[in-house]
Amino acid sequence: MGVVERLNSTILPAAVEAGGFGKDVKKFVSFEANDTKGTDQFCSAPVFGQVTLERSTSERFVQPVLVKTQIQSRTGFPTKEVSDGWFYNEILFYTKVVPLLRKYDKCNVLSSSFCEFVYGATTDNPNSEENVIVLKDLREKGFKPCTNPDQLDGDHIELVLDRLGKYHALSFMCKTDNPSGFHEVASQIKQISHAEAISSFAGIITKEAFRECVFRGIEPLRKEPRYQDKLVDLCANCENAYDWIDKYGFDSRNRLTVITHGDFKLDNMMFKYREDGKPIEVVFFDLAWIKLSSPAIDTSYFLFYNVPTVARRGRLHHLHRVYHEAKESKVRVYKTVVRPVLTYAAETRADTKRTKQQLRTVEMKVLRKIAGFTLRDRQTNESIREECQIQDIAKWTKMRRKMWSEHVERMDGERLAKICMVGRPHSQRQPGRPPKRWAQSCLSSPEN
């Protein structure tokens, strides 16, 4: 039975039954493959297409998907054991790792920087073609491969490191809050030897041959006098490179270990761009190599495999700061330090159009700095607030004012705050339009 036939007869109906397309989807109608060609993969055959589904309200809609089915290699790489392990790990990531870390994902990185998983199935049967993964097509949301992978610029690099830092942070938070749950899930990851996979891919048979390949890159440096004193430690480390790759690739005893991507390179990323070509979001996929190891496995792989030497030179310290200091740290400072100062006593005063405009002006000046925009970028205030996940300061102060009003309502009648709120002056007011009252600010919209 062909892939499309299996998708229509068993796989996609099972995905609907499992709730992969949403709880309101009750019926699978059909699947049609399109002519889009995916990137060649070692162990999977990607199929793009549209799934027609029916909601409980009888409304039908179309969902673009990517389906990955396992194939057997004709060259011997990867072996069936490795290929099965890759599919198992990727499904484990979406079904076990993501739900475990979701509790700590305050910045929504799991939803914004990873594929939307629909369905996955693995089997121990000899027929590996039954292994399948269904994901929602990223192109539907405007994602596409890097437009210039050979000349990766600072915007791409910093965006990738920012999102990677947020993802790694989830593992640290989970290990601290729920160590038993974290290690229970991490122990289910299948350890696939990176050294053996590289050897199989390159046709390297022995460890000695592997060593020779490693030293092939060092030999030219030995002819340069300026490198003579610097090669001793490097050569000593490379003597047992075959064993060291897996030793540091599966370093579960280190307290700084996280669940890493494991194959963190540009081929496994897609970007969303603004009209001016600047990347605004990135998504990571192909989680077959996930492992419990040092975060440096991902950062070093990306920085030294994909980032041009010119972009790294003199900027490594800055790039590592970007990784450690995610944008949410600046937003958190704004929420806990800047905004309380701006809105001091806002609960007890009446707001006018002028005071609201002043607050919004200051707030947007700060948020543009955090988001990396200027007025020349012509980004709307709403889009910047959405990117920083910040509520309009006028709406926030109105919410605080309502909370204060409810707090005063619960006070005893003898409290001064309660007396001031319910009391009425007996004197006659001055002629002319009266000033805006606190009660009016509670009832008016944030725009007035």
N, C-alpha and C positions, 0 to 999 in steps of 0.2 A: 504494500500500500504506500502511495506517495505521501510526501509531507503535507500537501494541501488537503488531500483526502483525510488524513489523520486529524488535521486541525479541525475540519468540518465535522467529523464523526465522533471524536472522543476528546481531544485536548481542549478546545475552546468551550464546548458544553460543560466540561468539568471545571474550567475556570469560572464560568458564570455561576455554577452551583456552589463553588467555594467562596463566592463573593468578591472575586478579584476585580471585577468591573464596577463594584459598588453594590450596596445593599438594595438599592431600588431597581437594579437590573434583574429581571426575572426570566428572560428568555434569550437564547442565542438563535440568531436567524441565519447568518451566512458569513463566510470569509472569502475574500477575493484578494489574491496576491497581485502586486503591481510589478512593474519592470525595474524598480529601483535595485541597483546592485550594491550590496554591502562590501565592506573591506574584507579581503581574504583573511580567514582565520585558520589557526592550526587544527582545531578540533571541532569547529561548529560551522554550520551552514546557515547564514542569516537570511531570513525571508521577511520582506516588508509587505504589508497589506492593510486592508480595511475590514474591520469586523462590524457587521450590522447587528445591533442589539435592540431589545425591546424592554422598556421600563414597565413597572407595575401599572402605570397609567395607560398602557398600550401605545405610548409614544415610542417611535423608533428613531435611533440615531446611529451615526457611524463613528467608530473609534479607530484611528490609525495605530498600528502596533508593529513591533519588531519581534519576530520569533526566532530563537536560536535552537537548532536541533543538532545533536551530536553526530559526528561522522567519524569513521575509522580512517586513520592516516595510512596512506599507501607507501610512505617513505620510512615508517618506523618511528617517526616523531610526530606527536608524543605517543608514548605507549598507552595502551588502553587503561592501565592503572592511573597514570597521570591525567589522562583525559577525563576519566570518571571523577577523579578528585577535584579537578577544576570545576566541573558542573556542580558537584556536591557543595563545594565551598561558596560558590556564587549564590546558590539557592539558600544556603545557611545564612549568608549575610543578610539577605532580604527578609527571611522568615524568622530569624532568631536575633541577630545582632541589632538590626534596626529597631525592632520593638523594644529590646532591652535598653537601648540608648535614648529612645524617644522621650522618656521622662525628663531627661536633663537638657533637651534641645530647646532652649529658650530663644535662640536666634534662628530656628527653623532651617538649619543647614541640611538636615537629612531629607527634607522635602524639596529644597531649592537646589541642592548640589549633587543629588543622586537620582538615578532613573526611577520612574514610578513602576513598581513591580506589580504584575498582574497574577502570574501563575508560574509554578515550577514543579517539576517532577523528576526524580531520579530512580533508577532501578539497579539491582545487582545482577540482573539477567545478562547473559552474554551479548544480547542484542542492545548495544548502547544507543541505537537510534531512538529508543523510547525516552531517553533523557531530553528534556525540553525546558526552555525558559521563555516566558512571554513578558515583554515590557511595552509600555506605552511609547510611541514614537516621539522622540525628542524634537524632531523637526516641526511638529505641530505647534510647539511653543516658541519657535523661532531660533532654535539652536542649530549650529553647524560647526564643522571642523575649523580649526584655527586658519585664518585667512592667509597668514604668512609664517608657516612653521619654521622656516630657515632663518628668519630674522625676528625672533621673538622679542617684543619690546617690554618696557617696564610695566605698562598697564596690565599686560597678560600675566607677567611673572608675579606681580604683587597681588593680583586677584586670586591666582591659584594658591599662593602661599597663605593668603588670608583665610580662604575657605578650608584649606587643609588644616590650618591651626585650629579652627573652630571644631572640625571633625575630631581631631586627635584629643581635644580637650574633653569631649564627651566620655572617652574611655577613662580619663583620670577621675572625672566626677563620679562615674559609675563604680570604679574600683574603690573609691573612698566611701561611698554611700552604701553599696551593695556588693562587697567583695566576693561573697559566695556565689551570687547570681552571675557576676561577671566571669569568674573562673569556670563556672559550670558551662557557660556558653562557649568561652574561649577554648575549653578542652575538647570541644566537638569539632574544631577546625582540623582538617586533614593536613598534616605536614608533608608538603611536596618538596623534595630536595631541589633547590635552585641549581646547585652545582651539577647534579645529574641531568637536569633538564637542559642546561646550557651545553653540557658535553654531548648529549644526544642530538641536539639541534645542530651543533657544529661538526658532528662526526668525530669527536675526540674520544678515544677509547680508554686511555690510561690517565692516571693522575699526573704522570710525568709529562705526557703530551699537553695536558691542561696547563701545567707550570710553564712549559715552553711558550705557549700562546700568551700567557700573562707577561712573561719577560720580553716578549717581542716588542712591546711598547716601551720598555725601559732601555733596551739596548742602544738606541740612538742617543740617549741622554748620557751614557757612559763616555761618549766621545767628546762631550763638552766639558772643558776644565771647570767651569763655574758650578757644575752640578756634582762634582766628584765627592765633596764632603756631605752632600745632602742625600745621597742614594743608599747609604748604609742601612738606615732604619727601614726605608721603603723596600729594599731587596729582602731584608729579613722577614718583613710581613708577608711578602709575596711568595716566600718559599713554600708555605703550606696554604696557599690561596684556596685550593679546592675544599679543604676542611673548614677554613675560616668563613667561607660564604654562608654555610649552613649554621655554623656556630653562632654567628651574630644575627643570622636570619631568624632563628628560633630561640631568642634569649628570654625565655619566660620567667627566669629567676630575678631579673632586673626589676626594681620597683617602678621604674619609669617606662615600662613597656605599655604599649597600646595595641589595639587591633588595627594594624596598618593595611593600606591598600595592597602593597607588595609588588605591584607592577605600575608604579606611579609615573607615567610618562605621557607625553602629549598625544600619542596615538589613542589613549583611553580617556580623552576629554573632548567636550564640545562647548562652544561659547555662544552667548547671545550678545549682539552688538547694537550700539546706538546708531543713529543715522550718520554720525560723523566717523563711524568705524571704531569707536572706543568700546572695549568689552565691558559689559556690566554684570554678567553672570557666567558661571562655569558649572558644568555637570561632569561628574566622574562616573565611569562605568567599567565593565569587565573586571569584576571583583573576584576572579578565580584564584588569585595569589594571596588572598588575605592571610595574615599570620599574626601571632602575638609576638611582637618584637619592638625594638627601639623605634621611636618616631623618625630617627635619622635615616632609616631605611627608605622612607618615602621622600624626605626632603633632599637627601644627597642624590638619590636616583634622578629626581627632577632637575636639580640645579646643575648637575654635572653631565647629564645625558641630553637634556633639551635646551638648557639656557646657554646661549653663545658666550664664548670666553670674554668678548668685549662687554657684554651686559653684566658679567660676574665681577670683572676686574675692579677692585676697589669698592665694591658694593655688597660684598657678602655679609658684612655686619648689618647693613641696612636691611637686606633681604631677610635675615634671620629675625630682626626686630619686627618686620611686617608679619612674619609667621607667629611670633609670640604675642604681639599686640594687635589683636583683631579689632575691627571697627567697633564691635559691641563694647569694647572697653571704654572707648571715647563716649559712646552713647550712654553708658552707665554713669560716667562722670558727669555728663550733662544732666541726667535725671536726678542724681543724688546731690549735686553741688550747685550747678548753675540755675536750674529751673526753680528750686526752692528759694533761692535768693531773689530771682526775678519776680516771683509771685508771693513774696513775704506779705502776710496779712491780707491776701486777696480774698480770703473767706469772709472777711468782715467789712469789706469796702464795696461800694458800687462801682461797676465798670462802665466806662463810656466808650464810644467809638474811638476816641483819641487814645485812651489807655490801652485798648485792645490792639490798635494798630502799632503802638510803640512796643508792646510785648512781642507781637508777631515779627516785627522788623528785627529785633535783637535775636529772637529764636532762630529765624532763618539765616541770619549771618553766621551763627554758630553751626547750624546743621549743614550749611554749604561747605564750611571748612571740614567738617567731619566726613562728608560724602565725597569731598575732592572736587567740588564744582565751583565755578565763579558765575557772576551774572552774565558773562559773555556766552556761557554754555546754553543759556535760554532754557533751563530746566524749570518746570513748574514747581511751585511750593508743595503741591500734593504728591508729586513723584518723588521729591527728596524726602518728605516725611515718610512715605511708604517704604523707601529704601532703608531709612534709619529706624523704621518701626516706632515713630514718635507721634503721639496724638497732638492735634492743634492745641497750642497753649491756651487759647481762649476757651476752648471746650473743656480742657483739663481744669482750668480755674473755676468754671461753672460747676463741674462735678465736685470739686472741693467745697465750693460754696453750699451745694446741696447737702453734702455730708455734714458740714458745720451746722446747717439749719436743723437737720434731723438730730444731731447731738444736743443742740440747745433745747429742742422740743422735749427731750427726755429728762431735762434738768428739773429740779424742784422750783416752785414758783418764787422762792426767796432768793435764788441766785441772781446776781447782778446782770449777767448775760441774758437770762430769761426775761427779767424786768425790762431791759432795754429793747428786746425784740417785740414784746407784746404791748408795751406801754405806748401811750399817745400823749404828745405835749398839749397843754391847755392854752398856751399863748397863741396869738394870731401871727401867721407867717407874713413875711415881707411881700409886697406886690411884685408881679412878674412871674415868669415861668419858674416853677420849683425845680430844684436840682433832682437828678435821677436818684431814686431811693434804692437801698439795698434789696428790698423785697422785689422791686422791679427787675433788678439784675438776676434774681433767682428765676423769674418767670420768662424773661426775654430770651431770644435765641442768641447764640454766640456771635451772630453777624450784626446784631443791632446794638 
